[in-house]
């Protein structure tokens, strides 16, 4: 074999290995860069807040009868998963009644100056929900409106669960809004964080699933990989499962309900999801 031919052969790298190298190199560079940028002030703030966040996670998990799962080394970012917390058979409403509440059209978004549409139905309750360049207009939470009864019930449960554990300066009933989503099996939502400026800082987000099982994926944000225990964490959320995202979860990780994998995921059906949130009231 000639020297030229040998050089050509030596440079040949399998396609999969090439992809692995491309994926790995930027992550390593980001980790190094993030470590270099960490300041004494941010480290001090992390240490000061750590006890508060851990207390919230442990107290809330105890009330739910489970243990929290920490996503970062500092213990500030965490999730709680409660299986079969409120299945469709345990409420006064039915899946079909809740499914029929979905809007007639998909919500429009602005991406790179163009209007696109979500690949699911969504409805804000209580507070307008601003994201991706548009505002999702909310429906009112009236006592005489049967359509909002489920949302009001979930907000009440969230307020009860967090009562007395969020610190002395918090409002009495902090949970006052919801984003409800309806998914057919071919629907999905891409990676994002629920970090809108209207939401109260530190208050966990409660996410209830009804109907068909779907993958729920958490991925470390590009600016926080060095402190993350999990670069990627997957859960199968099923009917009645409650997933709580707390602490700094929205700052350290993004989450998604990815496209159904035909050959890897089990068959599923329509799914409804409520995310109960704490908003700062409008002045």
HELIX and SHEET records of a PDB file:
HELIX    1   1 UNK A    3  UNK A   10  1                                   8    
HELIX    2   2 UNK A   15  UNK A   37  1                                  23    
HELIX    3   3 UNK A   40  UNK A   64  1                                  25    
HELIX    4   4 UNK A   88  UNK A   90  5                                   3    
HELIX    5   5 UNK A   95  UNK A   99  1                                   5    
HELIX    6   6 UNK A  146  UNK A  148  5                                   3    
HELIX    7   7 UNK A  149  UNK A  162  1                                  14    
HELIX    8   8 UNK A  225  UNK A  227  5                                   3    
HELIX    9   9 UNK A  249  UNK A  252  1                                   4    
SHEET    1   A 8 UNK A  69  UNK A  70  0                                        
SHEET    2   A 8 UNK A  77  UNK A  82 -1                                        
SHEET    3   A 8 UNK A 242  UNK A 247 -1                                        
SHEET    4   A 8 UNK A 205  UNK A 211 -1                                        
SHEET    5   A 8 UNK A 271  UNK A 277 -1                                        
SHEET    6   A 8 UNK A 177  UNK A 183 -1                                        
SHEET    7   A 8 UNK A 121  UNK A 125 -1                                        
SHEET    8   A 8 UNK A 138  UNK A 139  1                                        
SHEET    1   B 2 UNK A 108  UNK A 111  0                                        
SHEET    2   B 2 UNK A 114  UNK A 117 -1                                        
SHEET    1   C 2 UNK A 129  UNK A 131  0                                        
SHEET    2   C 2 UNK A 134  UNK A 136 -1                                        
SHEET    1   D 4 UNK A 189  UNK A 192  0                                        
SHEET    2   D 4 UNK A 253  UNK A 257 -1                                        
SHEET    3   D 4 UNK A 214  UNK A 220 -1                                        
SHEET    4   D 4 UNK A 232  UNK A 237 -1                                        
END                                                                             
